[in-house]
């Protein structure tokens, strides 16, 4: 029976984009809503601010992730193109380089040379991409996937404070409490999926979320009338 393993590192790409998007959606929109509500704005004004923040934030996240991950993908392609040229013009030097890598990992020089030759005979570029550059198919940059994931998860996260406004009116305490509860749950879940402490993951996300909402509430109170 074939032994199949699944590693947590395979989840890094989509998990990072998903957690970042949802976390930012909750924090940004909840902070915006709390700030506007603290200025004694009307229910409609707070709701419009929340929806506008959700739309703007989703597009911002998509654009930011696409540009960032595209830059990473461009760098990966450039490195692979350079490696391909070096393999075509300096195959001996590239074999020496791969051999040295395996020696540093613990193989004796003769075995390292044999491994390098066999791997390069099968797929030299793949061997150098993996062992010299650290590039694998599982961790390859995917700009469009990252952009869509970030935008979608931002909108999902932003829906939390918006729905709270619809149900509970622009109550600063209720919006902040519900948003913080969801943030802590999100941080704990992400940490658990990634193999880290759920308690620590929830605590650190909750801390920064509370800090952001407290700051925007202070701005609302400073520049608007206190909530009566």
PyMOL commands that set and color helices and strands:
alter all, ss='L'
color gray80, all
select helices_A, chain A and resi 8-38+43-89+91-104+109-131+143-168+172-193+198-223
alter helices_A, ss='H'
color red, helices_A
deselect
rebuild
show_as cartoon
